[in-house]
Amino acid sequence: QVQLVESGGGLVQPGGSLRLSCAASGNIFRINAMGWYRQVLGKQRELVATITSGISTNYADSVKGRFTISRDNAKNTVYLQMNSLKPEDTAVYYCNGRITTLMGLREYWGQGTQVTVSS
C-alpha cells in the first residue's frame, strides 16, 4: 500500500505565502511523477503543477510565476511553494502521485489540505 500525506495548508492573507508538503510512504519501487491539484466545492478538480522523476515541471497558467513545485527524491516528498496568493487560490489542494510498486504503476491521491486566502 502507498500513502500520500499532505501538510502545510491554512489561512493566509492575499499576497502571502504558504508551502505545502506531501510525503509518500509504503512499498514504493519508483515514483514516476508527483503533482498538486486543487478543487473548489462544486467545481472540477484542476491541475496546479506536476514534476516528473527527471525534474521536468508543468504549471497551470493561473499559477505560473507564483507557485514552484519541487521534490526531494531521498524523502519521497513533493513541495508546492505558493507565493503572492490570491483569493481565487482558495481550494482544497490534493497531492497526486504516479507510483510504481510490485503491483505495477498506479495513481494515488492524498486526503487533501485546505488553503484559504482571505483578509
Backbone as CSV, one residue per row, in Angstrom:
resi,resn,N_x,N_y,N_z,CA_x,CA_y,CA_z,C_x,C_y,C_z
1,GLN,0.832,-1.192,0.000,0.000,0.000,0.000,0.869,1.244,0.000
2,VAL,0.380,2.285,-0.641,1.052,3.570,-0.695,0.149,4.624,-0.070
3,GLN,0.742,5.490,0.713,0.004,6.604,1.295,0.676,7.910,0.926
4,LEU,-0.141,8.911,0.647,0.335,10.268,0.426,-0.255,11.130,1.531
5,VAL,0.609,11.796,2.273,0.159,12.615,3.399,0.586,14.058,3.170
6,GLU,-0.423,14.939,3.079,-0.167,16.359,2.843,-0.111,17.122,4.150
7,SER,0.583,18.247,4.113,0.608,19.167,5.248,0.927,20.560,4.735
8,GLY,0.634,21.554,5.560,1.024,22.918,5.234,-0.088,23.859,4.828
9,GLY,-1.301,23.369,4.722,-2.398,24.260,4.367,-2.752,25.189,5.513
10,GLY,-3.661,26.112,5.240,-4.106,27.032,6.282,-4.710,28.287,5.720
11,LEU,-4.823,29.279,6.583,-5.399,30.577,6.232,-4.267,31.584,6.057
12,VAL,-4.321,32.320,4.961,-3.295,33.320,4.687,-3.947,34.525,4.031
13,GLN,-3.370,35.691,4.259,-3.898,36.902,3.644,-3.461,37.006,2.185
14,PRO,-4.233,37.717,1.384,-3.810,37.939,-0.009,-2.405,38.528,-0.067
15,GLY,-1.610,37.997,-1.001,-0.223,38.421,-1.112,0.737,37.600,-0.283
16,GLY,0.211,36.763,0.581,1.040,35.950,1.453,1.535,34.684,0.780
17,SER,2.212,33.867,1.579,2.822,32.636,1.069,2.472,31.455,1.960
18,LEU,2.459,30.289,1.331,2.313,29.024,2.036,3.163,27.988,1.329
19,ARG,3.586,26.982,2.081,4.333,25.880,1.497,3.641,24.570,1.855
20,LEU,3.218,23.857,0.838,2.593,22.559,1.035,3.635,21.453,0.872
21,SER,3.468,20.404,1.655,4.340,19.235,1.548,3.493,17.995,1.374
22,CYS,4.039,17.013,0.682,3.351,15.730,0.501,4.401,14.628,0.540
23,ALA,4.269,13.767,1.533,5.219,12.670,1.693,4.573,11.352,1.292
24,ALA,5.255,10.624,0.438,4.777,9.308,0.007,5.472,8.228,0.819
25,SER,4.696,7.235,1.251,5.273,6.136,2.006,4.619,4.830,1.599
26,GLY,5.295,3.725,1.902,4.763,2.415,1.561,5.762,1.625,0.740
27,ASN,5.254,0.621,0.071,6.113,-0.268,-0.718,6.367,0.317,-2.101
28,ILE,7.142,1.388,-2.112,7.387,2.150,-3.336,8.619,1.615,-4.042
29,PHE,8.440,1.289,-5.322,9.578,0.901,-6.149,10.139,2.116,-6.859
30,ARG,9.235,2.922,-7.394,9.665,4.123,-8.106,8.536,5.142,-8.136
31,ILE,8.876,6.411,-7.935,7.908,7.494,-8.095,8.120,8.097,-9.474
32,ASN,7.174,7.888,-10.359,7.310,8.350,-11.731,7.055,9.846,-11.860
33,ALA,6.054,10.331,-11.167,5.717,11.756,-11.206,4.872,12.084,-9.990
34,MET,4.948,13.321,-9.567,4.072,13.786,-8.488,3.520,15.144,-8.871
35,GLY,2.431,15.505,-8.252,1.837,16.779,-8.600,0.837,17.249,-7.573
36,TRP,0.333,18.444,-7.825,-0.682,19.047,-6.985,-1.880,19.435,-7.847
37,TYR,-3.046,19.147,-7.333,-4.304,19.540,-7.945,-5.110,20.285,-6.899
38,ARG,-6.109,21.025,-7.336,-6.969,21.720,-6.377,-8.411,21.657,-6.832
39,GLN,-9.283,21.777,-5.853,-10.710,21.671,-6.134,-11.497,22.614,-5.249
40,VAL,-12.386,23.365,-5.876,-13.326,24.214,-5.183,-14.665,23.496,-5.171
41,LEU,-15.380,23.607,-4.077,-16.666,22.920,-3.945,-17.564,23.239,-5.128
42,GLY,-18.055,22.197,-5.775,-18.954,22.371,-6.902,-18.266,22.487,-8.246
43,LYS,-16.930,22.451,-8.231,-16.183,22.552,-9.482,-15.283,21.331,-9.651
44,GLN,-14.810,21.147,-10.884,-13.927,20.021,-11.156,-12.541,20.246,-10.559
45,ARG,-11.901,19.143,-10.213,-10.531,19.215,-9.746,-9.643,19.653,-10.915
46,GLU,-8.706,20.567,-10.644,-7.865,21.083,-11.707,-6.384,20.935,-11.352
47,LEU,-5.584,20.784,-12.402,-4.149,20.663,-12.212,-3.556,21.988,-11.771
48,VAL,-2.635,21.906,-10.819,-1.893,23.088,-10.391,-0.464,23.008,-10.928
49,ALA,0.210,21.895,-10.611,1.598,21.726,-11.041,1.985,20.263,-10.942
50,THR,2.883,19.852,-11.817,3.410,18.491,-11.772,4.920,18.512,-11.942
51,ILE,5.564,17.444,-11.461,7.005,17.308,-11.600,7.317,15.837,-11.824
52,THR,8.142,15.573,-12.844,8.480,14.193,-13.175,9.722,13.753,-12.407
53,SER,10.065,12.497,-12.572,11.262,11.983,-11.921,12.509,12.647,-12.482
54,GLY,12.386,13.166,-13.704,13.501,13.873,-14.316,13.509,15.355,-14.006
55,ILE,12.657,15.766,-13.076,12.556,17.148,-12.598,11.985,18.087,-13.658
56,SER,11.290,17.538,-14.633,10.564,18.386,-15.572,9.276,18.843,-14.905
57,THR,8.957,20.134,-15.029,7.789,20.685,-14.351,6.766,21.223,-15.346
58,ASN,5.538,21.291,-14.849,4.438,21.830,-15.647,3.520,22.572,-14.704
59,TYR,3.033,23.743,-15.121,2.193,24.569,-14.265,0.928,25.004,-14.997
60,ALA,-0.131,25.167,-14.241,-1.319,25.815,-14.772,-0.986,27.278,-15.044
61,ASP,-1.582,27.838,-16.073,-1.301,29.228,-16.424,-1.602,30.168,-15.264
62,SER,-2.604,29.837,-14.479,-3.042,30.724,-13.404,-2.039,30.827,-12.259
63,VAL,-1.091,29.902,-12.191,-0.138,29.928,-11.079,1.300,30.158,-11.540
64,LYS,1.529,30.213,-12.830,2.896,30.412,-13.339,3.485,31.713,-12.805
65,GLY,4.735,31.595,-12.341,5.410,32.761,-11.803,5.129,33.009,-10.332
66,ARG,4.135,32.306,-9.771,3.804,32.487,-8.354,4.059,31.209,-7.545
67,PHE,3.810,30.061,-8.149,3.976,28.780,-7.464,5.201,28.054,-8.010
68,THR,5.865,27.307,-7.135,7.014,26.496,-7.532,6.875,25.101,-6.946
69,ILE,6.939,24.096,-7.815,6.895,22.705,-7.365,8.321,22.158,-7.345
70,SER,8.611,21.362,-6.329,9.924,20.744,-6.228,9.767,19.396,-5.529
71,ARG,10.810,18.594,-5.578,10.730,17.291,-4.927,12.076,16.898,-4.335
72,ASP,11.988,16.133,-3.275,13.167,15.559,-2.619,13.052,14.051,-2.784
73,ASN,13.809,13.509,-3.725,13.673,12.085,-4.029,14.088,11.200,-2.857
74,ALA,15.052,11.662,-2.073,15.509,10.868,-0.932,14.424,10.717,0.119
75,LYS,13.540,11.707,0.179,12.464,11.694,1.179,11.116,11.323,0.578
76,ASN,11.084,11.042,-0.728,9.807,10.758,-1.413,8.782,11.847,-1.125
77,THR,9.221,13.069,-1.198,8.380,14.212,-0.826,8.349,15.243,-1.948
78,VAL,7.168,15.791,-2.156,6.998,16.878,-3.117,6.496,18.108,-2.369
79,TYR,6.931,19.266,-2.818,6.576,20.523,-2.183,5.901,21.444,-3.192
80,LEU,5.075,22.331,-2.681,4.496,23.379,-3.501,4.652,24.693,-2.747
81,GLN,5.561,25.514,-3.216,5.751,26.844,-2.632,4.801,27.803,-3.344
82,MET,3.917,28.404,-2.578,2.902,29.287,-3.138,3.139,30.695,-2.639
83,ASN,3.453,31.601,-3.560,3.691,32.999,-3.237,2.643,33.879,-3.898
84,SER,2.554,35.099,-3.433,1.607,36.076,-3.996,0.213,35.470,-4.111
85,LEU,-0.233,34.866,-3.052,-1.518,34.171,-3.083,-2.673,35.131,-3.278
86,LYS,-3.677,34.642,-4.001,-4.868,35.410,-4.322,-6.096,34.698,-3.755
87,PRO,-7.167,35.420,-3.516,-8.390,34.768,-3.024,-8.847,33.629,-3.932
88,GLU,-8.625,33.755,-5.226,-9.037,32.699,-6.151,-8.181,31.443,-6.057
89,ASP,-7.117,31.477,-5.264,-6.334,30.278,-5.000,-6.962,29.433,-3.886
90,THR,-7.980,29.948,-3.250,-8.658,29.205,-2.186,-9.260,27.919,-2.736
91,ALA,-8.907,26.808,-2.124,-9.361,25.498,-2.589,-8.818,24.429,-1.651
92,VAL,-9.288,23.211,-1.848,-8.638,22.055,-1.228,-7.564,21.572,-2.205
93,TYR,-6.352,21.457,-1.712,-5.234,21.047,-2.545,-4.932,19.569,-2.299
94,TYR,-4.840,18.830,-3.388,-4.611,17.389,-3.311,-3.260,17.031,-3.938
95,CYS,-2.546,16.186,-3.236,-1.303,15.637,-3.759,-1.620,14.416,-4.622
96,ASN,-0.904,14.293,-5.720,-1.094,13.179,-6.639,0.254,12.530,-6.926
97,GLY,0.257,11.215,-6.961,1.485,10.511,-7.275,1.237,9.373,-8.252
98,ARG,2.065,9.288,-9.263,2.050,8.145,-10.177,3.241,7.275,-9.779
99,ILE,2.909,6.180,-9.088,3.918,5.430,-8.356,3.903,3.969,-8.761
100,THR,5.097,3.423,-8.911,5.237,2.012,-9.245,5.556,1.214,-7.989
101,THR,4.743,0.205,-7.743,5.010,-0.755,-6.670,5.161,-2.133,-7.307
102,LEU,5.253,-3.178,-6.490,5.327,-4.528,-7.035,4.057,-4.890,-7.794
103,MET,2.968,-4.147,-7.526,1.708,-4.391,-8.215,1.620,-3.637,-9.535
104,GLY,2.614,-2.835,-9.835,2.609,-2.080,-11.062,2.435,-0.593,-10.844
105,LEU,2.196,0.128,-11.947,2.046,1.586,-11.909,0.608,1.951,-11.598
106,ARG,0.440,2.807,-10.586,-0.904,3.263,-10.228,-0.844,4.724,-9.870
107,GLU,-2.031,5.321,-9.820,-2.168,6.704,-9.406,-2.725,6.745,-7.990
108,TYR,-2.119,7.575,-7.156,-2.542,7.703,-5.760,-2.863,9.157,-5.458
109,TRP,-3.761,9.353,-4.483,-4.167,10.694,-4.054,-4.033,10.828,-2.547
110,GLY,-3.671,12.030,-2.122,-3.700,12.344,-0.708,-5.101,12.719,-0.277
111,GLN,-5.235,13.019,1.005,-6.566,13.306,1.560,-6.995,14.753,1.343
112,GLY,-6.061,15.604,0.961,-6.380,16.999,0.704,-6.071,17.892,1.890
113,THR,-5.673,19.118,1.585,-5.419,20.111,2.625,-6.028,21.439,2.173
114,GLN,-6.722,22.091,3.086,-7.434,23.325,2.752,-6.480,24.507,2.742
115,VAL,-6.569,25.289,1.680,-5.869,26.567,1.591,-6.922,27.661,1.429
116,THR,-6.912,28.621,2.332,-7.860,29.721,2.286,-7.098,31.033,2.247
117,VAL,-7.369,31.819,1.212,-6.714,33.115,1.056,-7.778,34.188,1.256
118,SER,-7.674,34.888,2.354,-8.704,35.859,2.710,-8.143,36.878,3.691
119,SER,-8.659,38.102,3.599,-8.267,39.137,4.546,-9.258,39.193,5.699
